[in-house]
Amino acid sequence: MALITFTSPQQLTKYSAEHALAFPILLDQARITYRAFGLGRGSVWRVWGWKAARRYLDIFRSEGTAGLKRPTEDTLQLGGDFVVDPDGNLSYGFCGDGPDDRPSTEDLIAAVRETER
């Protein structure tokens, strides 16, 4: 398992220090992997529309301005979740169409377990 991100080396160092992950984090600033998996960019409206506005309002209400942080990256870059089996074959793929479009944790765990058989 690995996390692939396009963030800056400085942000990656900060993220790694804040989250003790048990797997490697790989840096792809040129977004070659993103393009290879068909991950494009979302529209401003899809990424920053009413759903996002409601979410930020909820954060503001519960945490005040301390809970809000300025984005440090390209917020329009769409993400995805992929499982590659030990032979290098894509066994599961999910391309999100916005920041809130993610597969369930259960689906990801099931996809990983499938590759272990």
C-alpha positions as CSV (number, residue, x, y, z in Angstrom):
1,M,0.0,0.0,0.0
2,A,1.2,3.5,-0.8
3,L,-0.2,7.0,-0.9
4,I,0.7,9.1,-3.9
5,T,0.5,12.8,-3.7
6,F,1.5,15.8,-5.8
7,T,2.2,18.1,-2.9
8,S,5.4,20.0,-2.3
9,P,8.3,18.2,-0.4
10,Q,7.8,20.7,2.5
11,Q,4.1,19.8,2.8
12,L,4.9,16.1,2.5
13,T,7.3,16.4,5.4
14,K,4.7,18.2,7.5
15,Y,2.0,15.6,6.6
16,S,4.2,12.7,7.4
17,A,5.1,14.2,10.8
18,E,1.4,14.7,11.6
19,H,0.2,11.3,10.4
20,A,2.1,8.2,11.4
21,L,1.2,6.1,8.4
22,A,2.4,2.5,8.2
23,F,3.0,2.7,4.4
24,P,5.1,4.8,2.1
25,I,4.0,8.2,0.8
26,L,5.3,8.8,-2.8
27,L,5.7,12.2,-4.4
28,D,4.5,12.8,-7.9
29,Q,4.6,16.6,-8.5
30,A,4.4,16.1,-12.3
31,R,1.2,14.1,-11.7
32,I,2.2,11.4,-14.1
33,T,0.5,8.8,-12.0
34,Y,-2.7,10.9,-11.8
35,R,-2.8,11.2,-15.6
36,A,-2.1,7.4,-16.0
37,F,-5.1,6.6,-13.9
38,G,-7.3,9.1,-15.7
39,L,-7.6,11.6,-12.8
40,G,-8.4,15.0,-14.3
41,R,-9.4,18.2,-12.7
42,G,-12.8,19.1,-11.3
43,S,-14.8,22.2,-12.1
44,V,-14.7,25.1,-9.6
45,W,-18.4,24.7,-9.0
46,R,-18.1,20.9,-8.3
47,V,-15.2,21.3,-6.0
48,W,-16.2,24.6,-4.3
49,G,-20.0,24.4,-4.6
50,W,-22.8,24.2,-2.0
51,K,-21.6,20.9,-0.5
52,A,-18.2,22.4,0.3
53,A,-19.7,25.6,1.5
54,R,-21.9,23.7,3.9
55,R,-19.0,21.6,5.1
56,Y,-16.8,24.7,5.8
57,L,-19.7,26.4,7.6
58,D,-20.1,23.3,9.8
59,I,-16.3,23.4,10.6
60,F,-16.5,27.1,11.4
61,R,-19.5,26.6,13.7
62,S,-17.9,23.8,15.7
63,E,-14.2,25.0,15.7
64,G,-14.3,28.6,14.7
65,T,-11.5,29.9,12.5
66,A,-9.0,27.5,14.1
67,G,-10.6,24.7,12.2
68,L,-10.2,26.4,8.8
69,K,-7.0,26.2,6.9
70,R,-6.1,27.8,3.6
71,P,-5.5,25.3,0.8
72,T,-1.8,24.7,0.0
73,E,-2.4,22.7,-3.1
74,D,-4.4,22.5,-6.3
75,T,-7.9,22.0,-5.0
76,L,-9.3,21.2,-8.4
77,Q,-7.1,18.1,-8.9
78,L,-9.4,15.0,-8.6
79,G,-8.3,12.1,-6.6
80,G,-8.9,8.4,-6.7
81,D,-8.3,5.1,-5.0
82,F,-6.7,2.2,-6.7
83,V,-5.6,-1.3,-5.7
84,V,-2.8,-3.0,-7.7
85,D,-2.3,-6.7,-7.2
86,P,1.2,-8.2,-6.5
87,D,1.5,-9.0,-10.3
88,G,1.1,-5.3,-11.1
89,N,-2.5,-5.6,-12.4
90,L,-5.1,-3.0,-11.5
91,S,-7.7,-5.0,-9.5
92,Y,-9.8,-2.0,-8.2
93,G,-10.2,1.5,-9.4
94,F,-12.3,4.5,-8.2
95,C,-12.0,7.9,-9.8
96,G,-13.6,10.6,-7.7
97,D,-15.6,13.4,-9.3
98,G,-15.1,15.8,-6.4
99,P,-13.5,16.1,-3.0
100,D,-16.4,14.3,-1.3
101,D,-16.6,11.4,-3.8
102,R,-14.7,8.5,-2.2
103,P,-15.3,4.8,-1.9
104,S,-16.1,3.4,1.5
105,T,-13.3,2.1,3.7
106,E,-15.0,-1.3,3.6
107,D,-14.9,-1.4,-0.2
108,L,-11.2,-0.5,-0.2
109,I,-10.3,-3.1,2.5
110,A,-12.3,-5.8,0.5
111,A,-10.4,-4.8,-2.7
112,V,-7.1,-5.2,-0.9
113,R,-8.1,-8.5,0.6
114,E,-9.0,-9.8,-2.8
115,T,-5.4,-9.3,-4.0
116,E,-4.1,-11.3,-1.1
117,R,-5.9,-14.5,-2.3
